[in-house]
Amino acid sequence: MKFSSLARSFARPLVRCAVPALLLAAGLAQAQVVVTGQWVRATVPQQKATGAFMQIKSPADVKLVSVASPVAGVAEVHEMAMDNNVMRMRAVDALPVPAGKTVELKPGGYHVMLMDLKGQVKDGDTVPLTLVFEGPGKERSTVQVTAPARAGAAAAGKPAKDPHAGHGDHGDHKH
């Protein structure tokens, strides 16, 4: 056996293993989205909406493209921003998470809006959330998290002047 044919005989199995391994590694980078500090604002009886907050970090550029929770009929990523000296809230189609950067979903900024609640979210409850991320090649990955519910302004360690506090029923929100 010549050296070149011997090299080819070793190379073929390596290539057969290396290509799937590289594809798997690319998928794993997508799957390594890390969610920390997640929590949901507890509600009062009859309240139909609340917010969920967290920090998201990814080793690769991804976008948060959808959210779901069994406690809500509708879950959307929202942005709060000043518009002509009025705080406005609106749904966003996708929230970019740049590689290596932490994106914070917090009261008064980007957050997950849980609407059409199926019941009261009480202090101490845990709320399951399913987050769907999309990579640059349109590949999608899902991250499941459980967020504890916390009551009032103390939930975020913030003073009572929380800009999200008046949006409990979400009645003044327009898409």
C-alpha positions in Angstrom: 0.0 0.0 0.0 1.4 3.4 -1.0 1.6 6.2 1.5 -1.1 8.3 -0.3 -3.6 5.5 -0.3 -2.8 4.7 3.4 -3.4 8.4 4.2 -6.7 8.4 2.3 -7.9 5.3 4.2 -7.3 7.1 7.5 -8.7 10.4 6.2 -12.1 9.1 5.1 -13.3 8.1 8.5 -11.9 11.3 10.0 -13.8 13.4 7.5 -17.0 11.3 8.1 -16.7 12.1 11.8 -15.4 15.7 11.5 -18.2 17.1 9.4 -21.0 16.0 11.7 -18.9 17.1 14.7 -18.5 20.6 13.2 -22.2 20.8 12.4 -23.0 19.7 16.0 -20.6 22.3 17.4 -22.3 25.0 15.4 -25.7 23.9 16.8 -24.3 23.7 20.3 -23.1 27.3 20.1 -26.7 28.2 19.3 -28.0 26.0 22.2 -25.7 27.7 24.7 -28.0 30.7 25.2 -27.9 31.4 28.9 -30.8 32.9 30.8 -30.2 34.2 34.3 -32.0 36.3 36.9 -35.4 35.5 35.6 -38.5 36.6 37.5 -42.2 37.5 36.9 -44.1 40.2 38.7 -46.8 38.7 40.9 -50.4 39.9 40.2 -53.5 40.8 42.1 -56.8 38.9 41.6 -58.4 39.7 38.2 -55.2 41.2 36.8 -54.9 40.0 33.1 -51.2 40.9 32.4 -47.8 41.0 33.9 -44.2 41.2 33.0 -41.3 38.7 33.0 -37.7 39.9 33.3 -34.3 38.3 32.9 -30.8 38.6 31.5 -29.9 36.7 28.2 -26.4 36.0 26.9 -25.3 34.0 23.9 -21.9 33.0 22.5 -23.3 33.6 19.0 -25.5 36.3 17.5 -29.1 35.3 18.0 -32.5 36.9 18.2 -35.3 36.2 20.7 -38.2 35.6 18.3 -41.0 34.2 20.5 -42.0 33.4 24.0 -44.7 31.2 25.4 -46.0 30.3 28.8 -48.9 28.0 30.0 -50.0 30.7 32.4 -50.8 33.2 29.6 -52.9 33.1 26.4 -50.4 35.6 24.8 -46.7 36.2 25.5 -44.7 38.8 23.6 -41.4 40.6 23.8 -42.1 44.3 24.4 -40.2 47.5 24.5 -40.9 50.5 26.7 -39.5 53.8 25.4 -40.1 57.5 25.7 -42.1 59.1 22.8 -42.8 62.8 23.0 -42.4 62.7 26.8 -44.8 59.8 27.1 -43.7 56.3 28.1 -45.0 53.9 25.4 -45.0 50.1 25.2 -45.0 48.1 22.0 -44.4 44.6 20.9 -41.2 43.8 18.9 -40.8 41.1 16.3 -37.4 40.0 17.6 -34.9 41.1 20.2 -31.3 40.9 19.0 -28.8 39.2 21.4 -25.3 40.1 20.1 -22.6 37.5 20.7 -21.0 37.8 24.1 -23.2 40.6 25.2 -25.8 40.4 28.0 -29.2 41.7 27.1 -31.3 42.7 30.1 -35.1 42.5 30.1 -36.1 44.8 32.9 -38.9 47.1 34.1 -38.9 50.2 32.0 -37.1 48.6 29.0 -37.4 45.4 27.1 -39.4 42.8 28.8 -41.7 39.8 28.2 -45.4 40.7 28.5 -47.6 37.9 29.6 -51.2 38.7 28.7 -54.6 37.1 29.0 -53.5 35.4 32.2 -55.3 32.2 33.0 -55.2 33.0 36.8 -53.5 35.1 39.4 -49.7 34.8 39.5 -49.0 34.8 43.2 -45.8 35.8 45.1 -43.8 32.6 45.3 -45.3 30.8 42.3 -43.1 29.6 39.6 -43.9 30.5 36.0 -42.5 28.3 33.1 -41.3 30.2 30.1 -40.3 28.9 26.7 -38.0 31.2 24.8 -37.3 30.6 21.1 -34.0 32.0 19.6 -33.1 32.2 16.0 -29.5 32.3 14.7 -28.1 34.0 11.5 -28.8 30.8 9.4 -32.5 30.8 10.6 -31.8 27.8 12.8 -33.9 27.9 16.0 -33.3 26.7 19.5 -35.6 26.6 22.5 -34.6 27.5 26.1 -37.0 26.5 28.9 -36.8 28.5 32.1 -38.8 28.7 35.3 -39.2 32.2 36.8 -40.2 32.8 40.4 -43.0 35.3 40.9 -42.2 38.2 43.1 -44.5 40.9 44.6 -44.3 44.6 43.9 -41.4 46.9 43.5 -39.3 44.8 45.9 -39.2 42.2 43.2 -36.6 44.1 41.3 -35.0 45.7 44.3 -36.3 49.0 42.9 -38.2 51.9 44.5 -42.0 51.9 44.1 -41.8 54.3 41.2 -41.6 51.4 38.7 -42.7 52.6 35.2 -44.3 49.2 34.6 -46.6 49.4 37.7 -49.5 51.2 35.9 -49.7 48.6 33.2 -51.1 45.8 35.2 -54.2 45.4 33.1 -52.4 46.4 29.9 -55.6 48.3 29.0 -53.9 51.4 27.6 -51.5 49.4 25.4 -51.9 49.6 21.6 -50.1 47.5 19.0 
